[in-house]
Amino acid sequence: MNLLPPSSSKRIFGLDFLRAVAILWVVYDHSTSYINHKYQFWFYLPINFFDGVTVFFVLSGYLIGNIFLTQFYGNDFSFKKIVRFWIRRWLRTLPAFYFVYGVFFLYILISDKALEQFSFKIFFFVQNFLSPPPNWFLEAWSLSVEEWFYVLFPVTIFVVSFIFKRKKNILLMVISIFLLLPLTLRLYYFYTDNFQKFPLIEYRNVVLFRLDSVMFGVLAAAVQKRFYSFLKSRKNILLLIGCIIFVFRFVIVTFAIRMNLYFSVLLFTIEPFAIFLCIPFFADWQIDFRKYFFSKTITIISVVSYSAYLLNKTTIQNVIIIEFLQRTHLDKVSWVYLTIPVYFAYWIIVMILSVSLHLLIEKPVMQWRDRKFI
């Protein structure tokens, strides 16, 4: 089966590029745990320059927001349209997720691992709604943020539309709610005793604290629909401003004390805003992805990025590689000798299993979805 989409596909190369960079950054971040300090210089990248998951949030909001806003501005917008929107969204994300989730469950049942490691809350995406997620299958926290956003955002739009008739007012009000509420909650937890219950790094992983990141993507879609020519003519300067913000982010996050207002509250507004500024440039970057090896590679990485995200941490790093090292007793060998082969083996396994999951689960389900729910 061919990983590349049909040449007639409406894929935008710039957005594929963003998605590919985001997943490579996430996998690289996780791969650094294999690098012995003796080799760190040769494998160093500025991880703190940006957060790959936040890029996914804004990009998802932009792409899904475009689809939803097209329906919202249509003359036949109804709750039935919202249900159809949910079905298409869930058929895109849930089959691969539940497949990996099911494999974990079987693994725990047949292995000597404690069943307590398994969390049924993850099945319903409630493990981190207003509290830090469990360490098991930790990467599922970001899926919870997105799934809850795509439930709450359309419902809020639908409810508010009963009160206000002008669609511009409705959208502006709902966008404001989703941008301000998470920021307000983060400020509240920072300035109250509740702050003591949340380690700062875990502010990042709570659903109600991060809904604004996805909303910045929806805002980018809404602004582009309204001011397309203006944004197109200024995309380069907006990209420059966004990159400058990322440079300041890198400096502050690298050198600032972690227990401060910026790191735990403002960062989660500033970073998606910087990505929001970059979207017009990347949304307008279009080349024939089949023409060059580079563009083909970027497109393939983008296509399998969701599978790679699901698999790279818990499945491959915490289960496959650790189980292999323990069963072969290689875990007793000095890490100085193992670090390089294990590091590259990790990347190879990520690529192979990501492609396999995409071809076996993601692609067939999406093809069926597109036939049944056009």
C-alpha positions in Angstrom: 0.0 0.0 0.0 1.2 3.5 -0.9 1.9 5.9 2.0 1.7 9.0 -0.2 -1.8 10.4 -0.7 -3.2 10.7 -4.2 -1.7 13.5 -6.3 -5.1 15.2 -6.4 -5.1 15.5 -2.7 -5.7 18.9 -1.2 -2.8 18.5 1.2 -0.8 21.7 1.9 2.9 21.0 2.0 3.7 23.8 4.6 1.3 22.3 7.1 2.7 18.8 6.4 6.1 20.3 7.1 4.9 21.7 10.4 3.4 18.4 11.4 6.6 16.5 10.4 8.8 18.8 12.4 6.5 18.5 15.4 6.6 14.7 15.5 10.3 14.5 14.9 10.8 17.0 17.7 8.6 14.9 20.0 10.4 11.6 19.2 13.8 13.3 19.5 12.9 14.6 22.9 11.9 11.1 24.0 15.0 9.6 22.4 17.4 11.8 24.5 16.9 9.4 27.5 19.0 6.9 25.6 22.0 9.3 25.1 24.8 8.7 27.6 26.4 11.9 28.8 29.6 11.0 27.0 27.8 11.5 23.6 25.4 14.3 24.5 27.3 16.9 22.6 26.9 15.0 19.3 23.2 14.6 19.7 22.2 17.9 21.2 19.3 20.0 19.8 17.7 23.0 21.5 14.7 21.1 22.8 13.4 24.1 24.6 13.0 26.1 21.4 9.4 24.9 21.1 7.0 22.2 22.2 6.0 19.8 19.5 2.7 18.9 21.2 1.7 22.6 21.2 2.4 22.7 17.4 0.0 19.7 17.1 -2.6 21.5 19.1 -2.6 24.7 17.0 -2.3 22.8 13.7 -5.2 20.5 14.6 -7.3 23.5 15.6 -6.5 25.2 12.3 -7.3 22.2 10.1 -10.4 21.0 12.0 -11.5 24.6 12.6 -11.5 25.2 8.9 -13.8 22.3 8.4 -16.2 23.2 11.3 -16.3 26.9 10.4 -17.3 26.1 6.9 -20.3 24.1 8.3 -21.0 26.8 10.8 -21.2 29.6 8.2 -23.4 27.4 6.0 -27.1 28.0 5.8 -27.9 24.5 7.1 -25.9 24.5 10.3 -27.6 22.2 12.8 -26.9 19.8 15.6 -27.0 17.0 13.0 -24.0 18.7 11.3 -22.2 18.7 14.7 -22.8 14.9 15.1 -21.5 14.3 11.6 -18.4 16.4 12.5 -17.9 14.3 15.6 -18.2 11.0 13.7 -15.6 12.0 11.2 -13.3 13.3 13.9 -13.6 10.2 16.0 -13.1 7.9 13.1 -9.8 9.7 12.4 -8.4 9.4 15.9 -10.1 6.7 18.0 -9.5 3.5 16.0 -5.7 3.7 16.2 -5.8 5.0 19.7 -8.0 2.1 21.0 -6.0 -0.4 19.1 -2.8 0.7 20.9 -4.8 0.9 24.2 -6.0 -2.6 23.7 -2.6 -4.0 23.0 -1.4 -2.4 26.3 -4.2 -4.1 28.1 -3.3 -7.5 26.6 0.3 -6.9 27.4 -0.4 -6.3 31.1 -2.7 -9.3 31.3 -0.2 -11.8 29.9 2.9 -10.3 31.5 4.0 -10.0 35.0 3.3 -6.3 35.1 0.9 -5.1 37.8 -2.6 -4.5 36.5 -2.6 -1.3 38.6 -0.5 0.3 35.9 -3.5 0.2 33.6 -6.0 3.1 33.8 -9.5 2.8 32.5 -9.9 6.6 32.8 -7.8 6.9 29.7 -10.5 4.9 27.7 -12.9 7.8 28.3 -10.3 10.6 28.1 -11.0 11.8 31.7 -7.6 11.0 33.2 -6.5 14.6 33.1 -9.6 16.7 32.8 -8.7 18.8 35.9 -5.8 17.0 37.4 -2.4 15.7 36.2 -2.6 12.4 34.2 -1.2 9.1 35.5 2.3 8.2 34.3 1.0 5.1 32.4 0.5 5.9 28.7 1.3 9.5 29.5 1.2 10.7 25.9 -2.6 10.2 25.9 -2.9 13.5 27.8 -2.8 15.5 24.6 -5.4 13.4 22.9 -7.7 14.1 25.9 -7.2 17.9 25.4 -8.1 17.6 21.7 -11.1 15.2 22.1 -12.6 17.4 24.9 -12.0 20.5 22.8 -13.9 19.1 19.8 -16.8 18.1 22.1 -17.0 21.3 24.1 -16.4 23.8 21.3 -19.2 22.8 18.9 -21.6 22.3 21.9 -20.8 25.8 23.1 -21.3 27.2 19.7 -24.7 25.5 19.4 -25.8 26.7 22.9 -24.7 30.3 22.4 -26.4 30.4 18.9 -29.8 30.1 20.7 -29.0 33.4 22.5 -27.3 35.4 19.8 -28.3 35.3 16.1 -25.4 37.0 14.5 -22.8 34.4 13.7 -19.8 36.8 14.0 -20.9 37.6 17.5 -21.3 34.0 18.4 -17.9 33.0 17.1 -16.2 35.9 18.8 -17.8 35.2 22.1 -17.0 31.4 22.0 -13.4 32.1 20.9 -13.0 34.6 23.8 -14.3 32.0 26.3 -11.9 29.3 25.2 -9.0 31.7 25.1 -9.6 33.3 28.5 -11.0 30.5 30.6 -7.8 28.3 30.6 -5.6 31.3 31.2 -7.9 32.3 34.2 -7.7 28.8 35.6 -3.9 28.7 35.4 -3.7 32.1 37.1 -6.1 30.9 39.8 -4.1 27.8 40.5 -0.9 29.7 40.5 -2.0 32.3 43.0 -3.9 30.0 45.4 -3.0 27.1 47.6 -4.0 24.8 44.8 -0.7 25.7 43.3 1.0 23.4 45.8 -1.0 20.4 44.4 0.2 20.9 40.9 3.9 20.4 40.0 4.6 23.1 37.4 5.4 20.8 34.6 2.0 19.2 35.0 0.2 22.4 34.2 1.0 21.4 30.7 -1.0 18.2 30.9 -4.4 19.3 32.2 -7.3 19.5 29.8 -8.9 22.7 31.1 -5.5 24.4 31.3 -4.7 23.8 27.6 -8.0 24.2 25.6 -6.7 27.7 24.5 -3.8 26.1 22.6 -6.3 24.4 20.2 -8.4 27.5 20.1 -5.5 29.5 18.7 -5.6 27.2 15.7 -9.4 27.8 15.3 -8.7 31.5 15.6 -6.1 31.3 12.8 -8.7 29.6 10.6 -11.3 32.2 11.4 -9.0 35.1 10.8 -7.8 33.7 7.5 -11.4 33.3 6.3 -12.0 37.0 7.1 -8.7 38.6 6.2 -7.1 36.2 3.7 -5.5 38.9 1.4 -4.2 40.9 4.4 -2.5 37.8 6.0 -1.1 36.5 2.6 0.6 39.9 2.0 2.1 39.9 5.5 2.9 36.3 6.1 6.7 36.8 6.1 6.7 39.5 8.7 4.2 37.4 10.9 6.6 34.4 10.5 9.5 36.6 11.6 7.6 37.9 14.7 6.6 34.3 15.6 10.3 33.1 15.3 11.5 36.0 17.5 8.9 35.0 20.1 10.3 31.4 20.0 13.9 32.7 20.5 12.7 34.6 23.6 10.9 31.4 24.7 14.0 29.4 24.4 16.1 31.9 26.4 13.5 32.2 29.2 12.6 28.5 29.5 16.3 27.5 29.4 17.6 30.0 32.0 14.6 31.1 34.1 13.6 29.6 37.4 10.8 27.1 36.7 8.6 28.2 39.6 7.4 31.5 38.1 4.4 33.1 36.5 5.9 32.8 33.0 6.7 29.1 33.0 3.5 27.9 34.6 0.9 30.3 33.2 1.9 32.7 30.4 4.0 30.2 28.4 0.9 28.3 27.4 -0.6 31.4 25.9 2.5 32.9 24.3 3.7 29.8 22.6 0.5 28.9 20.7 0.2 32.6 19.9 3.6 32.4 18.2 2.5 29.4 16.2 -0.7 31.3 15.3 1.5 34.0 13.8 3.4 31.4 11.7 0.3 29.6 10.3 -0.3 32.1 7.4 3.2 31.4 6.0 3.0 27.6 6.2 -0.6 27.5 5.0 0.5 29.3 1.9 3.6 27.1 1.3 2.6 24.7 -1.5 4.8 22.5 -3.6 4.2 19.3 -5.5 5.0 16.8 -2.7 5.7 14.0 -5.3 8.3 16.0 -7.2 11.2 15.9 -4.8 12.7 13.4 -2.4 12.6 15.9 0.4 8.9 16.8 0.0 8.0 13.1 -0.3 9.8 12.3 2.9 8.2 15.2 4.7 4.7 14.2 3.5 5.2 10.6 4.6 6.4 11.6 8.0 3.4 13.9 8.3 1.0 11.1 7.2 2.3 8.7 9.9 2.8 11.3 12.6 -0.3 10.4 14.6 0.7 6.7 14.6 4.3 7.7 15.6 2.9 9.9 18.4 0.8 7.0 19.8 3.7 4.5 19.7 7.0 6.2 20.3 6.9 6.6 24.1 5.0 4.0 26.0 4.9 1.2 23.4 8.4 1.4 22.0 10.5 3.1 24.6 8.9 1.8 27.8 7.7 -1.7 26.6 9.5 -3.0 23.5 13.0 -1.8 24.2 13.0 -2.2 27.9 11.5 -5.7 27.6 14.1 -6.7 25.0 17.0 -5.4 27.1 15.7 -7.2 30.2 15.0 -10.5 28.5 18.4 -10.5 26.8 20.1 -9.3 30.0 21.6 -6.5 28.0 20.4 -4.1 30.7 23.4 -5.3 32.7 25.8 -4.1 30.0 27.4 -0.7 30.5 25.2 2.0 28.9 28.3 3.6 27.4 28.4 0.7 24.9 24.6 0.4 24.4 23.6 4.0 24.0 24.4 4.4 20.2 22.9 1.1 19.0 19.8 1.4 21.2 19.3 5.1 20.1 19.3 4.2 16.4 17.3 1.1 17.0 14.7 3.2 18.7 14.3 5.5 15.7 14.1 2.5 13.3 11.4 0.8 15.4 9.4 4.0 15.6 9.5 4.4 11.8 8.6 0.7 11.1 5.8 0.4 13.6 4.3 3.9 12.7 4.1 3.0 9.1 2.6 -0.4 10.0 -0.1 1.1 12.3 -1.0 3.7 9.7 -1.4 1.1 6.9 -3.2 -1.5 9.0 -5.6 0.8 11.0 -5.5 4.5 10.1 -5.7 4.4 6.3 -8.4 1.7 5.9 -10.6 3.4 8.5 -10.2 6.8 6.9 -10.9 5.4 3.4 -14.1 3.8 4.8 -15.0 7.0 6.6 -14.6 9.1 3.4 -16.9 6.7 1.5 -19.6 6.6 4.2 -19.4 10.2 5.6 -18.5 12.4 2.7 
